[in-house]
């Protein structure tokens, strides 16, 4: 455990989700348990067994990107991240011209940025030999690569979202990219927390961004056998911890949280949503989403977050679960929660958020952490949507059907990756 020397305040929340721009439409949808999962419109899913997604409609990146030429080298993940950074700064009320931007850094969760098939297709098409119609790697190196536009590869490097955020705002502090699957956004926030704690920066913008709403992204999860096959009612299809659950429905989005050293935030009279006090990370070296037995790492992450914050399990009022909707993984998480909070579980309100937007993968940690912070700040727990018949193997005190108003002091947020990476964050109400 890192010895804490500096406190960390949460002062800004910037979200871009299928619900809309900013945290307000997302929060409203959560409270109403209104899902934005719909039939996919951006391209045809003919041939895929899964038909639904959490898609962001009518997004105009030029609203946030000042230099229009930059859009040519910005994938959708980069565009969403830059937009979320502007929304977080706007929400915080921070004036960049009044601070030392060399002590303002970035910690971002992202990973595989899928190539646009239309772009790659041009290069591949030009790599077939005329004489026999066979693909030639040598011809691809000569003619295929040349048919791609200059700097094409800059759209798809995982570190580029953080780079574009630093360029957009002139930030000169630490810039880190975390690529630990769907735990990345939460781990990025945890690492930003550590950077401020140890004094390497005064402010960090942290979270995650992702869009799997493309042929390559959906194909990967289809090949892994993790996609839900419920194709009747899109709003009801994603149902973590319910007996009907059969996998994930993909979405897209970005969530960035502004963290500030406590005294700096107080000095500028910032609105403080809460205090980030604990972070725990772990990995399941034998991770298997089909097994009910592998939940030790999930338990360890929560225990470490509690110990880091010097908080007892009985002090926690709210737990925002990962709730992937993968049948056995939900059982793993439920058993881990039961093990950690066994003597105080009935006093904790438990919810999960993915049925509203779909699984945002690398973007999920930042977006869902934003909701956990808002729940603590406002004293309202959003319900777990689509929980109609709770699985008895996932016996947790879920809030469902309607939101619940409560006096909340401490919230734990879980975010677990598909490769066995785990992150838990703990927030204290101010």
N, C-alpha and C positions, 0 to 999 in steps of 0.2 A: 504494500500500500504506500502510495506517495504521500509524504508529509505535506499537509495543506499549509501554504503560506498566504495565499490570496483567495478571497471568495470570488465567485463567479455569478453574475446576474444575467438573466435572460431578458432582453429588452426589445427584441424584434422578431416577428414571425412572417415569413414570406412563402406563400404556397401557391402553386399552380397545379390544379387538378381537373379531372373531368367535370367537377362541380362548377368550376369557374375560376376567375382570377382573384387572388387574395384569400385570406383565411376565412372571411365571413361566409361565402357561399358553401364552403366545405363544412364549416361548423354548423350551419343551418341544416344541411343535408344529414349530418350525423345525428343531430337532435331529433330530426323527423324520421330517422331510419329510412331515408329515401335513397335508393341505389341509383347511380348513374351508369350502370352497366347496360349496354345496348348492343344490338346487332352492329357489327363493324361496317363502317361506310367508306373508309379511305381506300380499301382495295378488296377484291373478292376473296372469300375464304372457301371457294369451291374446292372440294377434295379434302378439306380439313374437317375432322369430326367436331371441333369446337367452333362455335359461330359468334360468340359474344366477346366484348372487350370493354374496358373503361377508357374511352377515347376522348381526348380534348378536342372540342370542335371550335372553329372560328378563332383559332389562335393566330395573331399577327405579330411575328417577332420584330417587325420594324417599329413597333410601338416602344420597344426597349433598346434596340440596337441602333445607336446613333450613326455609325458608319456603315452605310448600306452594303459596301463592297465586302465587309466582314461576313455577311450572311453566306457568301459563296463557300466559305471554309468553316461553316458552323452546321454541324449535324443538328437534328431535332433535340437531342439530349443537351447539347451546348446551348441552344436557344432557350430551352426551358430553364436551364440553370441560371443564365444571365437574367432572364425575366424575374425569377424568384429572388435573385440577389437585390434587384431594384425594389421589389415589393417588401423585402425584409428591412432594407434601409429606410424606405418610406414609412413603414410601420413604426420604426424605432424613433423617428424624429431626429436622428443623428445628422449633423452637418459635417460633411467630410472636410470642408475648408477650415474647420475649427480644431482639427485633431492632427496628431502626428501619424500619417498614414504608413510610415515605415514600421510602426508597431501595430498594424492592423493586418491580420493574415486570413488565410482560407484553409479549410479542411473539408474536402468533398468526397463523398462516396459515389463512385461510378465504376464502370468496368467495360465489358464488351460493348462497343458501339458498332451496331450492325451496318454493313455497307449497303448503300442504295443499289439494288440489283440492276437498275437501268444504267448506272454509271459503270459498274463492274462488267456488265454485259457487253458494253462497247469494246472493252479491252479484250475480253475472252473471244468475242466474235472475230476480232482482227488477228487472233492467234491461231486460226485454223489454216493449214497448208492448202494451197489451191490445187495441188496435184492429186492429193488423196483425201482431202477433207478431214484430216486428223488434226487434233489439237497438238500444238508444238510449244513446249516451254521456251525453247530458244526464240521462236517467233513472238511469243508473248513478251519476252524480255525486250525485244527490239521494237515490235510494232504495237503490241497490246498496251504496254505501259505508256507509250508515246500518245496514245489516243485518249488517255485520261488527262484532265485539265491539271495545270501546274498546281502544286500544293494540295492535290487531292487527298493525300494521306493525312493531312492535318485535321480533316473532319472526323477522323476515327481513332485518334490517339486518346486513351483514357484520361491523360492529364490535361487535355485541352479545355474542358469546361472550367477548371480552376484557373487556367491561364487567361481565358477570356474574361472571367470575373475580375481578375486582378487588373487587366488592361482597362476594362470598362470603368473601374472606380479608382485607378491609380494606387493600388494597394501594394506596399513594399514589405509586408511582414512574411512570416513563414507560409509556404504554399504546399499543402500535402494532399495527395490523392490516395484514397483507400479503396481497394478492389476486392473486398471479402464478401462477394455475392450479396444477398439481400440483407445482410447484417451491416453492410458498408456505411449506410447513412448514419445509423446510430453510433457505429464505431468512430466515424469521422467527428461526430459531436463530442464523443468521449475524449478523443485525442485533442480536439480544440480546447476542451476543458483543462486538460493537462498542460497545454502550452501556456494558457493564462495563469494557471496555478503556480507554475514554476517561474513565471516572470519573463518568458520569452516574447510575449506580446500582451497588449492591453485589451485588444478586441480581436475576435475571430468570427467569421461568418462560416457556418458549418451545416452540413446536411447531405442530401443526395439528389441525384437526377437520373431519370431513365425513361426510355420508351422502347418497349418490346412490341409495339404495334407496327410490325413489319414482317415480311415473309420469313426472314432469317430468325428473328426473335421468336416468333410463334413456332417455327419448325423445331428449334432446339428443345423447347419445353414439350412439344408433341412427341419427339423422339425419346425424351426422358419418361414419358408416360405420366406426367404430372398435371395435365390439363383436365378440367372438368368437362364432362360430356353431357351436362344438362342443358338442353337446347330448346326448352319450351317457353318458360317465362324468364326473360333476362334479369329482371329485377330480383328474382328469387333464386337464381341459379347458384350464387356463391354463398355458402352457408357453413362457415367454420363451427366446429363443436356440435353441429347438428347431425342426427343419424343419416340425413340425406347426402352429406358432403361426399364429394368424390374427386376433389382436386382444386386447382387454382384457376382463376380467370385473370388474364393479364390486363394491365392498365398502363397508363403513362402519367408522369407528373414529376414535379420537383418541389422539394421542401427545404428551405434554408432558415436557420435560426441564428440570430445575432447574440453572441455572448460578449459580455464586457466585464472587466475587472470591477469589483463591487464599488470601490470608492470613486472610480472614474464615472460610473453610471450615476451614483448619488450626486456627484459634483455637478453634473449637467441636468439634474432633476429629471432623469429619464423615468418613464413608466416601467416598472419592473414587474414582469409577469410571474417570476419565481426565481428561486436560487437553485442552480445545479450543484448538488452536493455529493453525488456518488456515481461511479462508473465501474462496471465489472465486465470483463471479457474472458472468453474461454473458447475451447474447440473440442468437438467430439471426434477423436481420431478414428473411430470406427463408425462414423455417421451412416445411417441407413434410414431413409424416410419411411421405409416399409416395416421397420421394427418397432415394437413397443418398449423394448428394453433400454434403448440408448437415449437416456435423458440426463446423464450425469453432468455433462458440460453445461446444459441449460440451468441446472440447479446451481452449479458453481458460479455462473455469471451473476445470478441474483444474489447469492451469498456475498460475493465480492463487492457488488454495488452497495449492499447494506452495510458491510464492514467499512467501506471507504467513506460512507456518509456518517458512520457511527450511529446508525439507526437500528433499532430492534425490529424484528418482523412484526411484532404487535403494534408498532407505531404506524404502519402503512395503512392508508385508508383506501387507496385506489390502485388497481393493477390493470394496465393496458396490455393485454396479451398479444403475442405475435399472431396467433390464429391463422395459420396458413391455409387451412381447409384441406390439406393432405391428410387422409384419414388417420394413419398411424402417427404422423407428426403431431397432430392435435393431442393425441393420447400421451405422447412423450411430454409435451409441454404441460398438460394438465397434471401429470404425475410429478413433474418437477416442482410445480407451484404448490401442490399438496405437501410435498416433502419439506419445502422451505417454510411454509406458513401453516404447518399442521396444527398448531395450538391457537391460531388467531384467524384462521381462514374465513370463518363465518362473519367476521367483522370487516372484511375487505370487499369492496365492490369491484367486480371484474367485468371487463368489456373487451371487445376487439373491433377493428375498424375496416378491414379489407372488403367486406361486402358492399361498401359504398362506392369505392373507386376501382375495384379490382386490385390485384397484387402489383404494386409499382416496382417491385424488385429493388434495384439500387436506390430508387427514389422513395421507397416505403419508410425508411427510418426517419428521414427528415419530416415528411408529411405527417406521419402518425405521432411523432414526438411533439409536433406543433399542437395536435389535438389533445395530447396528454397534458401539455402545459396549460392550454385553455380550460380544460376540465378542472384542473387544480385552481387556476386563477379565478374562475367564475363560480366554482362550487357546484357544478352540474356534471353528472356522469352521462354521456351519451349511451344509448342502448346498443346491444349487439344485434344488428339487423339479421333477419331471416332465421333466428333461432326459434324454431317451431316445435321440434321434438329433440330436446337435449340428449346427447349420447350419455348414458349412465357411466361409461368409462371416462368421461370428461366432467366429473362431478365437481363443479366450481360454482360459487355464488354469483352467477351472471346477472347483470342488469339487462333486461330485454323488454320488449314491447313499448316502453316509454322511458324518457330520461328521468333521472332521479337527482333531486337537489339534496346536497349533504354538506356537512362541515368537513372539509378535506384539508389535511396538513402535509401528507407525504404521498407521492405517487411513484410507482415503479413502472417503467416501460420496457418491454421485451422486444427484441428484434433478432431473429435467428436466420442464418444463411442456409442455402441449399447444400453447401459443402460441409456443414457441421460447425460453422463459425457462429458464435453467440455473443450478444451484447445486451446489457441491462443498464439503464440509466435511472437515477433517482433524483427527483425534484422536490424541493421544500417550498411550501407556500410562504410568501413574505407576509 
